[in-house]
Amino acid sequence: MEKLLAGQEIPIVLGLLAIGAVFLPKTVWDAKTGRYRGYFNRPAIAILIFVALAGGVLSYIHGMPGPDVATNMGVYVTVVLFVSRLCVEWRNFREHKIWLHRQYHKLTDHEDPRVW
């Protein structure tokens, strides 16, 4: 197989991280009900398997031996899980902050100067 140049590898790695930041949080957190579904549902597991396989293929193309390929697969999955968890927590923090602001104005009978 052909080896990738350093400049060709960067978009692939950024694409894998983007999957962790965009698609995985949508499968983990149900926005309609506000409930946490966890990482053990079919879409989330499918995304994690895809990330592991893509990371493994990328390592294999670089000519790494088997144990290094397996290690890199684990690293890619761990980074994607970490990034997706940060995105979920940030979204929850932002929505909870808005909810607290609305509750304050309800309880104090102040008019809310912001239009939501």
N, C-alpha and C positions, 0 to 999 in steps of 0.2 A: 504494500500500500504506500501511497505517497505520504511524505511527511508534510505537516502544515508549517507554514512560516509563522513567526510570532504575530505578525499583523493579521493573519487569517484566523488565529485562535481567539483573539479578543472579542469579535462579534459573537462567536459561539458561546463563550463564557458569559458575556453580558446577556445573551438571550436566555440562557438557563437561569440566571439571577432574576431576569424580568418575569419569567414564569413563576418564580417564587414570590415575587412582589405583586403580581397582577392576578393570576389565575388561581393559585392555591388558596389565598384568603377567601375567595368567593365560594370555594367548595367547603371550607372549614366553618365559616360563619354564615348563618342564615340571616340575611339582611331584613327579610320580611317579618320574621317572628322575633329577631334579636336573640336567637339561641345559638349556643356553641354546639356544633355537630361533631367536632373532633376530626382527627386525621385518619380514622379507621372507617371511612366510607369509600364507596367505589371510585368516585371521581378523584378524590384526594390520593388514594393509593395508586391509581392509574398515572397521575401526574408525577408522583414520586418515583414510580418504576421507570417512566419515560426519562426523568432527569438522571437516574442512576445509569440507565443504558446509554444515554447520550454522553454522559461523563466517561463511561467505560470505553465507548467507541473512540472518543477524543483521546483518551490515554493510550489506547491500543494503536491508534494512528501514529502517535509519537514514538512507538516502538518500546513501550515500557513492558517489563515482565508482569506476569500474572498477579503476584501479590501487590505490586504498585497500582495496577489497574483497579483491583478491589478496594484498595485504600482510597484512591481518588474517587471512586464511586461513592464511598461513604462520606467523603469530604463534601462532594457536591450536594448530596442529599441533606447533610447537616446544615450547610450554608443556606440552602433553599428553605429548610424548615425554620431556621433562625430569622431569615428575612421575612418570611410569610407571617411569623408570629409577631414581629415588630409592626408589620402593617396592620394586623388585626388589632393589636393593642392601641395603636395610634388612632385607628378609626373609632374604637370604643371610647377612648378618652375624649375625642372631639365631640362625639354625639352626647356623651354624659355631661360634658361641660355646657352644651347648649341646653340640655334638659334642666340642669341646675339653675341656669340663668332664667329660664321660663318659670320654674317653681318659685324662685325668689320674688319675681314680679307678681305672681299670683298671691303669695302669702302676705306681701307687704302692701298690696293694692297700688303699687306704683305702676305707671304706664311704662311699657317697654319701649324705649326709644328706637330700638332696632326693629326692622321689619324682617321676619324670618320667611 
